[in-house]
Amino acid sequence: MNDGARSRATGPLDALFNFSKQPKVFDRKTFEDLLVRFVVTTKQPFAIVKSTAFQELLDLVVMASTNSQVKLPSEVTLADKVYIVSL
């Protein structure tokens, strides 16, 4: 009988999707877990890791201060920039 409570199994995939804190220092395993989470949740091809544009983006982010998070632009801002670049 279901009393309305949801039971939840935990496993390797749950660990990928349950990050409560941003890492304070670079950790390769955390980076790879977050990369897998990004690829899966945004339905990117695994080949994105070979993309020069993606690598350039990550290289730029590395230069960001470790004391602050990188602020992502809104969807509207991105769409506007795509439109301007395509003119």
N, C-alpha and C positions, 0 to 999 in steps of 0.2 A: 504494500500500500504506500502511495506517495503522499507524504504529509506537506508537500510544497517546498521542503528544504531541498536545495540543490547540492548534490554531492559532486565533488570534483576530483578527478584523478590527477596525480602529478607525475610528470615524467620529463624527459629531455626537452620536448617542445615547450612545455609550460615554463621551463627555466628561460628559454629564449625570449618569451613574450612577457615576462614579469620582472622588468628592471625597475626598481623603486628609486634608485639614485643614479646620478651620472657618476662615472668613475672620476676620481680626483687625480689620478695619474694614469698614463697610458698602460693598458694591459692588453696584450695581443689577443688573448682568448675572448675578452669582453668585446674588443673591436670586431673580431670575426663573428661573434654571436650577434652583435648589432648589425653587421653587414648582412648576415643571413636573414635576420628579421626584416631589414629594409627590402632586400631582394624578394622575399616571400610575400610580404604584405603589400608591396607595390607592384607585384607581378612582373618584375624585371627579368630579363633573360640572365642566366648565370654568366654569360659572356660580357656582361657589363663591366666585370673586373678587368677586361682587356681594353676597355674604352679609354682613349687618350683624354677625352673631355672629362670623364669621371675622375681619372687620375689627377688631372690638372685642378679640378675642384677640391679634391682631398688635399693636394699639396698646398693650396691656398689656405684651407682651413687649418692646416698644421701651423701656419704663421700667426693664427689668431691667438690672442692672449689666453693663457691657461686659466686666468682668473675670471673669465666671462664666457658665456655660451655664445655661439654664433647665432645671430638672429636671422631666421629665414624670412624671405619676402612672402607676401600673401600670394594667393593664386591669381588675383586680379593683376598685381604688379608683374608677375611672371608672364601672364598672357599679354599685357601691354608691351613688355619688352620684346616678346616674340614678334608681335605685330610691327614694332618699330624696326627691328633688325631685318625683317622680311621686306620692308619697303625699298 
